Each structure stands twice: as C-alpha cells, then as structure tokens.
Amino acid sequence: MDSRFKTMRHIEATRNFINRVILHLIHRSEHHDQSKLRSPELEIFDEYTPKLRNVTYDSDEYRKNMIEMKPAIDHHNAVNRHHPEHFKNGISDMNLIDLTEMLCDWKAASLRHDDGDVLISLEKNQKKFGYSDELKQILLNTVCVLEGTYHRANES
C-alpha cells in the first residue's frame, strides 16, 4: 500500500489547523488591548501609565496603583480574554490562543518597566494565578522562542 496519499491528507489537515491558529493570533494581535484606547479605560491609563514606568511589577506601590486603577482594570479584564481574571476559573479556563496572547502581553509589559523582567513575572504570576510548574516551564520555553534563545541553562 502506498501511504503517500493518506500522509498528504494528514499534512494538509495539520496545515489547515495551524493556519486556523495563526488566523486567531493575527486577529488577537490586531485587536489587542483596544479597550485601553477609549472610556472608561483611557482616562485612567492616561494618568497611571507614566507613574507605573518606575514601579516594580507586583511591588506594594504597584499593587496600590492597581487598586486606584480598579475601575479600568476591572473593565479591561472583563472585555479581554487574554487575562486570567476574565474567567471564573482563571487560567484553567483559558485556551492556548489566550495563553499565547497573555504571554506576549506579559513580555511586552515587562519592557514598559525600567526593571521589567518577564522571567520574574512568570514566577510572580505563578503565585498570583496558581498555575503549575509544568505550565510555567512551557511559558518559559515559549519566552525563549520570543527572545530568540532556544536553550536557557538553569545554571551557568
């Protein structure tokens, strides 16, 4: 039996599913955080974005700012599914598209802080959102792809 036809059909089906994921990610990239550009988020983000630049992620000062920004943050989380807070059961209700956008968001957010570091964010967010070590490792592996590094030694 020549298996090439069945193999080609499998390759085509896989390609189609990957393309569907790509289309979802393109849609997410084009619509990411658009809610920050209008009320009720815009005014609050206009005030607090410059203040947060010099604040360490998840520090007492950061958390204080988040409390003050609560109306915007609550709205943002409600309309943007790349945030675990969007879901009743947090990260466990998310899909891989959500997680990919979330991780890209965390990486980009780390660049907005003078002392930002997505690797530290992964550690802090594991405690905050309660995700497993296995998911943390998958997110770390993906950060390496985002940064163009494909191997990160645990020790040097």
C-alpha positions in Angstrom: 0.0 0.0 0.0 1.3 3.5 -0.9 0.7 5.7 2.1 1.6 8.9 0.4 -2.0 10.0 -0.3 -3.1 9.5 3.3 0.1 11.2 4.6 -0.5 14.2 2.2 -4.1 14.4 3.5 -2.8 14.4 7.1 -0.2 17.1 6.3 -3.0 19.2 4.7 -5.3 18.8 7.6 -2.5 19.7 10.1 -1.6 22.8 7.9 -5.2 23.9 7.9 -5.5 23.6 11.8 -2.2 25.5 12.2 -3.5 28.2 9.8 -6.6 28.5 11.9 -4.5 29.1 15.0 -2.5 31.7 13.0 -5.6 33.5 11.9 -6.8 33.6 15.5 -3.5 35.0 16.6 -3.5 37.6 13.8 -6.9 38.7 15.0 -5.7 38.9 18.6 -2.6 40.9 17.5 -4.7 43.4 15.6 -7.2 43.9 18.4 -5.0 43.5 21.5 -5.9 46.0 24.3 -8.0 48.2 22.1 -10.3 48.8 25.1 -7.5 50.9 26.6 -8.0 53.5 23.8 -11.5 54.5 24.9 -13.5 55.2 28.0 -13.7 54.0 30.7 -10.1 52.8 30.5 -8.4 55.6 28.5 -8.6 58.3 31.1 -7.3 56.1 33.9 -4.5 54.6 31.8 -3.5 58.2 30.7 -3.0 59.1 34.3 -1.3 55.9 35.6 0.8 54.6 32.6 3.6 57.2 33.3 3.5 56.5 37.0 4.0 52.8 36.5 7.2 53.1 34.5 9.4 53.4 37.6 7.4 50.9 39.7 8.5 47.3 40.1 5.9 44.8 39.0 3.9 43.3 41.9 5.5 45.6 44.5 3.5 47.3 47.2 3.5 50.5 45.1 2.4 48.6 42.0 -0.5 47.0 43.9 -1.5 50.4 45.3 -1.7 51.8 41.8 -3.7 48.8 40.7 -6.3 49.4 43.4 -6.5 53.0 42.4 -7.0 51.9 38.7 -9.6 49.3 39.7 -12.5 50.6 37.5 -10.3 50.5 34.4 -8.6 47.2 35.3 -12.0 45.5 36.0 -13.4 46.7 32.7 -10.2 45.7 30.9 -10.2 42.2 32.3 -13.9 41.8 31.6 -13.5 42.5 27.9 -10.1 41.0 27.2 -9.9 37.2 27.4 -6.0 37.1 27.5 -6.3 38.0 31.2 -6.9 35.1 33.7 -9.2 37.4 35.6 -11.5 37.4 32.6 -12.5 33.8 33.5 -14.4 32.4 36.5 -11.7 29.7 37.0 -8.8 31.8 35.9 -6.0 30.3 33.8 -7.6 26.9 33.8 -10.5 28.2 31.7 -8.1 29.7 29.1 -7.1 28.1 25.7 -3.7 28.1 24.0 -4.7 31.1 22.0 -5.5 33.0 25.2 -2.3 31.8 26.8 -0.2 32.8 23.8 -1.6 36.3 23.8 -1.2 36.5 27.6 2.4 35.6 27.4 3.2 38.0 24.6 1.4 40.7 26.7 3.5 39.8 29.8 6.7 40.0 27.7 5.7 43.4 26.2 4.6 44.7 29.6 8.0 43.8 31.1 9.5 46.1 28.6 7.5 49.1 29.9 9.1 48.9 33.4 12.6 50.2 34.0 13.3 47.0 35.9 10.9 44.7 34.0 11.8 41.0 33.5 9.4 38.6 32.1 11.1 35.7 33.9 10.4 37.3 37.2 6.9 38.0 36.1 6.5 34.3 35.3 7.5 33.4 38.9 5.3 36.1 40.5 2.3 35.3 38.2 2.6 31.6 39.1 1.9 32.5 42.7 -0.8 35.0 41.7 -2.7 32.7 39.3 -1.8 29.3 40.7 -0.5 27.7 37.5 1.6 24.5 37.7 5.3 24.2 37.4 4.7 22.4 34.1 2.8 25.3 32.6 5.4 27.7 33.9 8.1 25.7 32.1 6.0 25.7 28.9 5.7 29.5 29.2 9.4 29.8 29.9 10.2 27.7 26.8 8.0 30.0 24.8 9.7 33.1 26.1 12.9 31.7 24.8 11.3 31.5 21.4 10.1 35.1 21.7 13.5 36.2 22.7 15.3 34.1 20.0 17.0 31.9 22.5 16.3 28.2 22.2 18.2 27.0 25.3 18.4 28.5 28.7 20.6 26.8 31.2 19.3 26.6 34.7 22.8 27.1 36.0 25.9 28.7 34.4 
